[in-house]
């Protein structure tokens, strides 16, 4: 299946909402095979987007630590967006039911 340019969602919550909608439509059997494949491709893109957002949040949390005097200290993190054109890791290529 050819990769298409995908538009990232505006927020993590929007991505989750769209994923839920895609899942309901595919599971509901209301869409044909071709449209299901397009929706599945979009779902995989959204999953990768969400993983990137979560990984970034995890790195920011790891940078938050305690200073020598016991107070909280935050270290600035360079802004880096996940590459939506990158190939997904092997685990992401599995079907949702395989996890």
N, C-alpha and C positions, 0 to 999 in steps of 0.2 A: 504494500500500500504506500503510495507516495506521501511524503510529509508535506503538510500545508503550513503556511504561516499562520500561527495561532495568536490571537490577541489575549494577553494576560488579563486576568480579572483585576478590578480596582483594589480589592482587599482579600485577605485570607477568608473572611466570612462569606464574601461573595462567591469565592471559588468553592467552598464547601456546599453552599446552597445550590450552585449550578451542578455540582457532582451528584447531589441528592436527586435533583430533577432528572438528570441523565439516567441515573440508576432506576428510578421509578418508571421512566418511559421505556427503557429497554426491558426491564423485568415485566412490565405490564403487557408486553407483546403488541403494543399499539403501533409500532413502527416496523417497516420492512427491513430486510437484511442489509441493503445498501445504506440506508439511513442509520441503522444500528451500528454499522462499522464506522461511519463518520462520527457518531456520538461516542463510540468507544475510543476512537482516536482523540477526541476532545477531552474525554475523561482522563486518559493517560497523561495528556498535557497538563491538565489541572492538578493531577496527583503530583507530578514533578514540580509544579509551581508551589504547591503547598509544602512539599518536602524541603524545597529551597528556603521558603519563609521560616519554617520550623528550625532548620539547621542554622540559619542566621540568628534566630532568637536564642537558640541554645549557646551559640558562640558568645553572644552578648552577655548571657547569664554567667558563663564561665569567666568572663573578664571582670565581672563584679566580684570584688574580694574585699578583705579587710586590710586596712593600713596597719602599720606597725603599732599605732596607738589604740587599735581596736575599733576605730571608726570605719564606716563603710567607705570604700573607694571604688570609683568607676573609671575604667580605662576606655577611652574612645576607640571605636572600631571603625576601620575603613569601610565605607559603603561599597558593597558589591552585590549586584543583582545576579540571580541565577541565569545561566545561558539557556533560553528557551529552545535554541536550536541544537543543543547538545543531545546526544543519544542517551536514553534513560539507562540506569544501571540494570543489570540482569534481573534483579529481584522485582523491579518495577514492570518488567516486560511480562511477568506472569499474569494470568487472569486473576481478577479480584477474588474469586472463590478458592484460589490455590494457596492463599496465605493462612 
